[in-house]
Amino acid sequence: MATPSPHSTNRRWPAEWEPHDATWLSWPHNEEDWPGKFGPIDWAFAEMVRLIAGRDDRANERVELLCHSEEVLERARLCCTQAGAEMSRVRLRLCPTDRGWLRDIGPTFVRRDGQLELIDWRFNAWAKYDNYALDDAVPSLIEALTKLPRTEAHLPGGRGRFVMEGGAIETDGAGLMLVTDECLMDQRTQARNPGLSRQDYERAFAEYLGITRTVWLGKGCVGDDTHGHIDDIARFAPPIDGKPVVILAYEDNPDDDNHESSLENERRLGEAGLHVVTIPYPAPVMFDGQRLPASYANFYIANSAVIVPTFNDANDRVALNTIAALFPDRPTIGLHALDLVWGLGTVHCLTQQQPRA
């Protein structure tokens, strides 16, 4: 059972680079997410599982793999085994889902008085799609599997559950958060919590995540059907000389639709006093006349590696080298994501970390 949250809490949301006990994933089964490209997606997932589980003591990280049905579970087992994943670190769990983008449907793992706790946001399919009841129930299943306490996030004044997705929020683990106006404040397009002010959001972030300061950026990247998730444009890296570091996806071509938002987001980060390191975007990735949200910022920090989506682009190496310099304690590895991004998300969108207990 989820417990109500008191107004005064002692919570901290750990940074992604802090040690994990596990990474949660959901094996793909909804072909509508990758129309015409579903075949290769199993193998992209299997490679993610292989990299996260690792093979040496550095990893020491389980992969908790949710599977929609027995058929999907057996397919996942076969693909991961054939990919060479360390199967002793992979747990396959039956769990029906609608789509299964774990970053958005899973709970946010926080520490409360030193103990792990699940923050259960309401998921409404990015205020865009109708089928999400199964995805919204995933935190309850993770509660049952982990035996960790689960707290439902609620709107001010008890006006129902608080809608949020993991891809919309980013922390440095020390009380600082990044979000975008486009995702949370636009009242006309995919409005998550209509009528909420910035102050309302910040109070909720303080209560449920222990956030002490929120920096609001402008727009997300072109092609993002979530309408402005932060994890495609700006991510934290470990601090340098005690100063927070933000990796910003930056488009320097003035003719590109990502250029103006890049300038604005860089300006806001600078005014906030944060150290900004830019990485490029790849050249526009198009499929069936649609620009896809291809971004190197959608990387995932596992115990054993930083896994970065790559796009067969000249900027792949630039992004990999820049990110590697900021995470010298673990290798930075590229994951081919040209097929994966047709689902309108890549590595970070599909993963959710469980901090070490």
Secondary structure, DSSP 8 states (H G I E B T S, - for coil): --B---SS--EE---TTS-EEEEEEE----GGGSTTTHHHHHHHHHHHHHHHH-SSTTT--EEEEEESSHHHHHHHHHHHHHTT--GGGEEEEE---SS--HHHHS-EEEEETTEEEEEE-B--HHHH-S--HHHHTHHHHHHHHH---EEE-B-GGG-SB-B--GGG-EE-SSSEEEEEHHHHT-SSSS-SSTT--HHHHHHHHHHHH--SEEEEE----TT-TTSS-GGGTEEEEEEETTEEEEEEEE---TTSTTHHHHHHHHHHHHHTT-EEEEEE--S--EETTEE----TT--EE-SS-EEEEE-SSTHHHHHHHHHHHH-TTS-EEEEE-TTGGGGT--HHHH-EEEE--
